[in-house]
Amino acid sequence: MQTDKYEYVGFWARLGATLIDTILMALVLFPLLTAIYGSGYWESPEPVQGPADFLLSWVLPALAVIVFWVARQATPGKMLIKARIVDAETGEPIGTGKAIARYFAYLVSTLPLCLGYLWVAFDKRKQGWHDKLAGTVVVRRPWE
């Protein structure tokens, strides 16, 4: 990949993009889950309260993220900071298989105290463990 055309996007910018995505997803999901399960949903100790909960809380977010990555190379938060997820070797857009691998590799980044995400701050290519496992980088044009 030609690095003179792009800069790698660092930890804080990516964290900001993730917060934006989380807020957008919450604005969609919270009213739906409350409408389906009532206000008691938020007080329940159960991790999943039914089929609609599983679909809305787990399946829909995964599908939305993967579709955004494949179709737009970014989630809305990354689009706002002009960042794109690309293949680490070629700089080309990632395909569905790589997007799915990257999504499930988030588990590896999350489990050991989120160290896989913090790795972005110290890696020369600003890759988290999920990026390394999927063969992706997050980039933007320096002048944008």
N, C-alpha and C positions, 0 to 999 in steps of 0.2 A: 504494500500500500504506500502511495506517495504521501509522506507526512508533511511535505511543504505546502500542501493544499488545505490541510486540516490541522486542528489542534485537538488534543485529547481533553475531554471534559472531566473535571476533577470532582472530588468528593462533595463539596458544599453545593455546587450547582446541581449535581445529581440528587442530593438530598432535598433541595428545594423543589425540584421537578417531581420527586416522589411524594412530597407533602401536597403539592397541587393535585396530583392524581388521586391521592387518598381522600382529599376533601371532595373532589368531583364525584368519586365513587360513593362516598358517604351521602352526598346530597341526593343521589339516585336510590341507594339501597335503604337508608334509614326509614324514609316514609313507606316504602313498599313492605319492609319487614314489620313495621308497626301496624300497617293496615291489615296484614295477613294474620299476625300473631297477637296483636294488642300490645299495650304498653308494658305488660308483664314480661314480654320477650327480653327486655333489657335487664331484668333482675334475675333471670333464670341462670342456674349454674351449669346447665347442659350446654355442651359445645355446639350441638346441632339439634334443633327442635322439631325438625320434620323435613319432608322432601323439598318443600319450597325454600326453606332455610338453606339446605344444602345447595340447591341450584342457584339461589341468589347470592349466597355468601362465598361459595367456593367455585362453582362451575362458571357462572357469568363473569366474574372478574378475570379468571384465567383466560376464557375465550376472548374477552374484550382486549386484554393486553396483547395476546398473541396476534389477534387480527390487526390491531393498531401497528404492531411491530412489522408485520408482513406488508400491510397496505401502505403505511405512512413512514415506516422506519423509526417511529417514535410514538410514545403515548402523548396525550395532550400536554402534560407537564414538560416533557422533553421538547415538544414543538415550541412551547413558549420561550424556552431558552435556546432555541435554534439548534438543538442537538439531534443527532441521528445515530441509530445503532447499525453498524455495518460489519461485514466479514473482516476479521482481523488481518487476513492475508491479502485479500484483493481490494478491499474498500468498497465492494459492491453490496447492494441490499441483501439482507439475509432472507432465506427461504423459510417455509413453514417448519421443516424439520429442525433447523437451527433455532428458530424462535421457540419451539416447544422445548428443546433441550435447554435453552437459556432459562425459560420459565421454571422448569423443574430443578435446575441447578441453583435457583434461589434458596432451596432447602439447604444445600451444602453451605451457602454463604450465611444462612441464618443460624443454624444449629450451634456452632461453637461461639456463643455470645456475640453474634453478628460480626465476627472478625472478617468474614468474606466481603462484607460491605466496606468495612474500615480499611481493608487492603487497598481500595481505590486511592486513598490519600497517600500511600507510600509507593505504589507501583509506578514505574517510569512511563508505562502506557495507560495509566489510570484504569487498569482492569481490576474488577472484583473477581472473586473466585468463580462466580457464575459466568463472567465474561471469558475467563480462561478456559473453563470447561466447555463452553459452547463455541469458542473461537470467534468472539466478537469484541469490538471496541465501540466506545461512545465518543463521537467526534462532532465538531462544528467548524465552520470556516472562521478563521481568526478575525476577520473584519466584520462579522455579523454580531 
